[in-house]
Amino acid sequence: MRENEFLNRLTSIAVQLSAERDVEKLLHIILESCIEITNSDAGSIYTVENDELHFEYTLNHSVDFPFSKYAMPLDRQSISGNCALNKTAYNISSMKKVEKLFNIKHNESFDKSVDYRTINMLVVPMMDYYGEVIGVMQLINKKEEGSDITISGKTTVKLPSYTELDEQITSSLASQAAILIARSRLYNDLSNLLDSIISTLSAALELRDPVTAGHSRKVADYAVKLARAVNDDDVIYKDVRFSENQLKELEIASLLHDIGKIGISESILQKQNRLSDEKLNEIEARLYLMGEIIKNGSYSTYKIGFSENVPAFVERIRRISDSNLLEYEDAGFLNELKNESPIRYNGRELYFLNDEEYESLSIESGNLTKEERDLINMHAKYSEEILERIDWGKRLHSVPKIASRHHERLNGMGYPYGLDMTQLSIRERILAIADIFDALTAVIRPYKEAVSKDKAYKILDYEVRIGTLDRNLVDLFKTLE
C-alpha cells in the first residue's frame, strides 16, 4: 500500500470510528481495518467484562465457518488473557514460541475444527483513556501484500512476520477504538440512567395521582407514533422530518408533561366528587340537627317542609355531589337552600348550605370549583419550571417547552400561556392531540366514563372545527389505529 493511500486509509478509518456509536459496529470496523492494513488473513476481538474474556467477533479470509459468542476466564491460560492482564502487545512470529512466552501451549483445537493453521500472530490490548483494558485484538497470519494465498491446516508456506510498524499502527487504532467503545458504553449508560430517572419521575407522579396511572406512557406512545406518521407523509408534511433525537425529545416531554401536578394539592388532584365524604357527613349531621330544631319551634312553611323530609334533602345533596353535570332542577334546589335564612342555635347561625358548599355543589360540569380549576391549570406551568431545572444538554433542550404546551390551543384559548397557532410547533400540537385522546378513552378515571375511540375521534373533529386542534394532524392521527 503506497504511502498516500496508506495515510488516506488511516484517515478514513479514524473518521469511521469517530462517527460510530454502536459498539458492535465499532468492533467490526476496527478488526476489518486492522486486518486490511496489516495484510492479515484472519483476526478476532475479545472484550473484557466481569473478569471474563468475551469472544465477540472474528473474520477469516481463508475459511468460512459459523461462530458464536462465548466467554472464558480472564487468566493466564490463554494468549489473550496474558495480553489483557499484562497490558502488553505480543508479536508472535511462530506459535512454537507461545510456550516459552507464556508457559502454556497454543491451543490448536479451534484450528483443527475448521481445518486452519495459525502460523503467526499479533495480539494487542485495547486500552481506554484510564489505561484500563476493555478488549484484546488478535491478528493472525500476516501475508505478503497482494497475496491471495488460502491457508488451511496443511499449509506449510513461510509467512512474513508482523513488523514494528504493524504493531504501532494496530496498537494506536486499537486504543482509539477502545476509547470510543468506552465512550459509547458511557453514553449508553447515561442514556439508560436518564430513561430510568424519567420512568421513576413518571411513576412517582402516578403514585400521587393513581387515577391517571399509565396515562403518560400511553400519551408518549400516541405522540411518537403520530410524529413517525408525519415523517412518513410525503404530501402535507413532505418538508417535515423529525430526527430520532427529536422523537426522543417528544417522548420524554410526553412522559413528563404532567410532572407539574406534584405541585398541586392531593385534595384537588384526587378529587372525585364535588364534596368530600367528610364534608357530606358534616352537612348531613347539620341538616338533621336543623330539622329537629325546626320541629320544636315556630318557622316558615318551607322550613317545616324541610324538617319533615330531611332524609330526602340529604340524599339529593349526595346525588348532586356525585354527579358530573348539574341538572336545571337541581340548580334551583341548591339556590333555594342557599337563599333560605339560617337558624340560630346556641348563639350560632346554622345555614342549610354555606357559601363554600354551595359553590362546590353548583358547579355546572365536573367537580372542581373555579379556584380549584385555576390551580389545576397551573400544572403545565409547573411542569416547565420543574423540567427547566434539569440540564437537558443540547440534544434534549426542548423537553421543558414541549411538555408545558400540551394544554395550549391553536385559537389562543388554552393555558397556561394562551399561545396560538403561530407560536405552537408541530410537536407541541401532536402532544396536545395525544393527551386529549387518551384522557377521553382512559377507562380508570372515576369522575368520568371512558368514551369509544369513534366518539373520541368525533370530539377531536369538533375541537378542529372550533379552532383548537390542528386539522391535518387530527386526520393523520385517525389513520393510525
Secondary structure, DSSP 8 states (H G I E B T S, - for coil): --HHHHHHHHHHHHHHHHH---HHHHHHHHHHHHHHHTTEEEEEEEEEETTEEEEEEEEESS-------EEEE-STTSHHHHHHHHT--EEES-GGGHHHHHSS----HHHHHTT-----EEEEEEE-TTS-EEEEEEEEEE--TT------TT---------HHHHHHHHHHHHHHHHHHHHHHHHHHHHHHHHHHHHHHHHHHHHH-GGGTTHHHHHHHHHHHHHHHHHH-SSTTTT----HHHHHHHHHHHHTTTGGGGGS-HHHHT--SSS-HHHHHHHHHHHHHHHHHHHTS---HHHHHHHH-HHHHHHHHHHHHH-SB--HHHHHHHHHHHHS--EEETTEEE-SS-HHHHHHHT-SBSS--HHHHHHHHTHHHHHHHHHTTS--TTTTTTHHHHHHTTT--TBS--SSS--BTTT--HHHHHHHHHHHHHHHH-S--TTS----HHHHHHHHHHHHHTTSS-HHHHHHHTT--
